[in-house]
């Protein structure tokens, strides 16, 4: 069905990030040779809308833990790990790194002409480790960014923890859109937690890096039916009643999605954008110069979000103060008239379905396109992966 209110069309698009194919870390082993070093090759084997095909497009360093077993994984050599939070850094060419080989360079310091990744570009770590031909199993856990080292813990049984119940992580202040942009950045987050783990018995170890948080975007579009010479200005966009802090335990994660690993998110956090570059003048939609006084087609929000379950609004809330469920609030002006509206997020994504809750899953991105103009309001919801699937129109009630 359609909700008829004057002024905005909001299109909510969910892009499901295929985290299982997001970024892959590969170690090559020749078990028949002695003194074979561990080597790393980190890449993304699936193109994204960010045109990223390698991990280094997100972060140029990652940390890795590694343990070995001599009894088929029954016990692990925990007192002498192979890798103990060791940093790997991406080198486009031989030379000084920023963290790894900050003095000296990989080739002349120790790698010489050793097999891959002695070619460039490639990933390097200091103090080469070698495969143990007597070990029956290896367990690896990796994460990025390395700036999260105080918050991430890895254990030999493959458990990855991000924060704790007593020291939760937050997604506050993570908006990449310091100024509106026609394209999403995807990279530049300080704490876009990505993890990978594997328990292997074969000669090749594949670790797939997955984004553990969600991402939410907001885009402004001027309706094509608008012909008024009056200024159309978006004053505020807020996403309210979402939780902003939590902690992650990979052992609690279900096999079907990236939600249960995050433990009971708390602390409401308002996701708000106002004005242009911090000014309170708003986003003018129908000026003459794109990016200056014409922001139709521009993203104004791209930020991280704690994965969580939100509730459907089943009772109409005429006032924003009466709305307790997660919702989007929009305020805009046409000439000297002000228009406001609030819309429950779960209702938008559930549409006409009978579900009463909706899950924002880790590793997924969600996009709200706010179509501003003097037309009735209705909602459509599109569900896509990194590569597009068919769109489904859902009408909010």
N, C-alpha and C positions, 0 to 999 in steps of 0.2 A: 504494500500500500504506500501512499505518499503522505508526508507531512507537509501541509501547506502553510508556510510562514514566509514573510516577505524577505528576500534579500540574499540568501546564500545557497549555493549547492556545495555540499561537502562530499568528496569521494574518498573513501577509505580504502587504501590498497595495502595488502599484506604480501610482502615478498619473502618467501620461505627460502632462507639460505641453506643450501645443501651442505651442512657442515661436515658431513662425512666425506665430502669430496672437495673440501675447501682449500687446505694447504697440506701438502704431503712432505714428510721428512724421510729420507731414505738412507739407510746405511748398507754398504756393500761389503760382503765378507767372502773371502776365498779360504775355505777351511783346509784346503790341501797345502797351503803355504804357511811358512813360519813368519813370525813378526809382522803380521798384517795389521795395520792400524785401523782404528775406527775412523771412518770418514762420513761426512754429512753432506747431503744435497737437499735443500729445502725448497719446495716449489708448490704452486697451486696448480692442480691438474684440471681445473674448471674455470673458465673465464667468467668474470663477474661484471656487473654494471660499472664497476670502477676500472674495468679493463685491466685488472690485476691478474697476473698468471704466476706470481711467485710470492713467497712469504716476505721477502725483503721489500715488497711494495707496501707492506703493513709495518713491519719492524725489521731492522737490520741486525738485531741480536735476539737470541733466545737462550734460555738456560735449560740444562738437561741433567737428570739423575739417571744412574744406571747401576744395576746390581746383577751379579751372576750367581748361578746355582750349579752344584755338582751332583744333585740328586733329583733331577727332573722337576725342579721347582718346588720341592717339598720344603726346603729351607733356603734362605738367601744369605749371601755373604754381606751382612749389614754392617759389620765393623770395618770393612774395607771395600766400600763401594767403588765401582769402576769410574763413575762420574758422580760427583757430589756437588750439585748446583753449579756446574761448570758452564761458562758463557761461550757460546759460539757467535762469531760475527761474520757478516757478509762482506767480502772483499771484491770490488769490481776489478781491481788490479793489485799487484804486489805493492806493498808500502805499509806505512803506519796505520793501525786501526785506531778507533776511539776508545775501545775497551780491551780488546784482544790485540796483543803486540802493539801497545801504545808507543813503545820504543822498539826499534828493530822492525822486522817484517817477517811474514810467515816463511818464505822460501829460504832466505839466508839464515834465519834463526834456527829452524829445525826441520822444516818440511822438505826442503831441497827438491828433488825430482820424484818424491814419493807419489804413488798413484793418486788419482782423483781424491780430493779436490785441489791438487797442486796446480791445476790449470785454473785460469781466472775467466769469468767470475766464479766465486765459490765460497764455501763456509769454512772457517778455521777456528780451532780452539788451541790453547797453549798446553804444552806437556803431553805429547802424543800418548794415547792409550792403545794397547794392542789386544786383539782377540785372544782368549785363552782356549786352546784346542781341547782342553779337558773339561771345560764347562759344558753342561748340558742345556742350560737355559740362560737367557738374559731378560731382564725386565727394565724397560725404559719409561721414564715420565719426563715430559718437557712442557715448558710454558713460556709465554711472552706476554707483555713486555718485561724486561729484567728489572724495571723500576718497581715492579710488584713483588720483588723478592722477599720483602718483609711480610707480605700477606699470603704468599703461596707456600704450601708444604706438600711434599711428595713422599710416599712411603713405598717400600719394596713390594707390597701387595698390589700396587697400581692405584692406590687411593690418592686423589689430588684434592687438597683443601684450599679454598680461597677465603681468607678471613676465618673468624671463629664466632661462636655465639656471643662471647664477651668483647669481640673486636670486629664488628661487621664492616663490610665495605660499602661505599656509597657511590651513586652516579650523579651527585650534585656537580654543577659547573662543568658539564661535559658537552655543551653545545658547540659544534664546530663552526656554526654560522655566526661569526663575529659580525659579518655584514652579509646581506642577502646574496645569493648566488644562483645562477641558472642550472648548475650541476651539483650533485652531491660529491663530497670530498672522500668519504669512506675511510680515509686514513688521517692520522693526526691526533687520535685519541691518546690520552696519557695512560688510560687503564682499560683498554679494550682487551680483556682477559681472553687469551687463547691457550688451549691446552692440548696435549697429545699423550697417548700412552699405548704400550704394547707389551705383551708377554710372548716372546718368540722362541721357536725351536729351529727355525730354518736359517739359511745363510743370509737372507735379505730381510732387514727389519723395516717395516713401513709404519711410520707414525703420522697420523692425520691431525693437523691442527684445526681445532674448531673454536668458533667464537662462542663464549659461554653466556654473554649478556645479550639482550635484545637491543634493537636500534629503532628509534621512531623519528620520522621526518614530517615536516609540515611545508606545504607548497601553496602559494597564493596565485589564483588565476582570476582575471576579470572576465565576467560572462560576456560572450560575444554580442548579446542583445543590448548591452549598455551603449546608449548614444547620447546621454545627457552631458552637457558641457560642465556640469557641476563636478567638483572634486569628489572622487570616491576614495576614501582613505580607511585602511584597516588600522585601528588603534591598538588592538590587543588580541593575541591568541594565547590561550592558556589551556593546558591539559591538567585537570585537577583530580585529586583523590587517588593518585597512583602512589605506591610505596617506593621509597627511595633507598633503603638500606637492607642488606641481607648478608648471608654467607653461604658458601657453596661446598658441598661434599659429594664428590663424584660417585661414591659408593651408594648413595641414595638416589642416583639418577635412574629413571626407568629406561627400558630399551626402546620405547616408542617416542620419546621426545625430551627436550631440554627444559624441563620445568622442575621435576622433583628433586634435582640436585641442589636447588636453591631453597633454603629453609625459611619458611614463614616470613616473607618480607614485612618490614615495619617502617614507621616514620613516613608520614605523607610528605610528598615533595611536589611543589607546583612547578610545572614545566611551562614557563612563560616567556613570550617574546613580545617586546614593545618597541615601537618606533623604528628608526633607522640608525644602526650603529650606536644604540644606547640612547638616542634622542627620543623625546616623547611626541614628536610630530606625527608619527605614524607612517604607514607604507602607502603612499599614493599609488593608485592603480591605473589612472588614465592620463598621465602626463605625456610629455613628448619625447623624453630622453630615457631610454632603458637604463636602469641602474642608478638613476639620479632622482627622477620624479615619476618613474613608471616601473612598478615592481610586479606587474602581471607576469606569471611564468617563473617567478623566483622562489627558491626555497628560503625559508627564514628559520627553520629549525632542523638540526640533524644531531641527535644526541642519544646517549646510551640510556637503557631502561632495564631495571631489575625484572627478570622474568617473574610473572605472577598471574594469578587468576582474578578476574574482575567479574562483578555481578551485573546481571541485566536489571534495568530499571523497569519495574512492573507497575508502578504507580506514577502517574504524571506529576512532575515537579515543576510548577509554574515559575518558581523563583530559584535562582542559583543557590541561594542559602539553604534551600530545602533539599538539594541534590546531594546524596551521600555516596552515590556510585561514581566510578571513574567517568569523567566527561570532558568534552572539549567546549570551551567558552570562546565566543567570538564577539568582538565589539568593533563596529565600523561606522563611518558617517558618509552620507550623501548630501552634499551641501551643508546646511546647518542642522540637519536631522541626524540623530544618533539611533542606531539599531543594535540590538544585543540578542544573543541566542546561546543556549547551552543544549548539548546533545550527548546522551549516554553512549560511551564507546562500545560497550558490550552489545547494545542493541544494534549498532551499525554493523558489526561483524557477524552477529547471529542472524540478523535479518528476520525472516518469517519463521525461522526454526523454533523448535520447542525448548531448546537448551536454556538454562537459567544462568549459566556462567560461560565465560570465554577465557581461554588461556593465551597469554602473551608468552611465547616460548623463546628460550635462549637460542641464539644463532639465527634468529629471524629478524627481518626489518619490516616495519609497519609505516605506511605513508598516508597522511591525510592531505588531500588536495581540496582546498577551500575555494570554491567558485563563487565569487562575489558579484552581485548584481541584482537589479530590481525584478527578480523572478521568484516564483515559489520555491521553497526549499524542498529538496528530496535528496536521498542518499543512495549511492551505489557502492558496492564493495567488490574489490577485485582481489583474487588470490592468485599469486604467481610465485614461481621459483625464480632463481637467478635467470633461467631461461623461461620465457613466457608460456603460461598455460592459458586455456580459455578463460575469459572473464565471466563472472557471474553477477548479475544485477540483484541486489538485495534492497528491499524497501524498509526503512525504519518505521516503527509504529510509535 
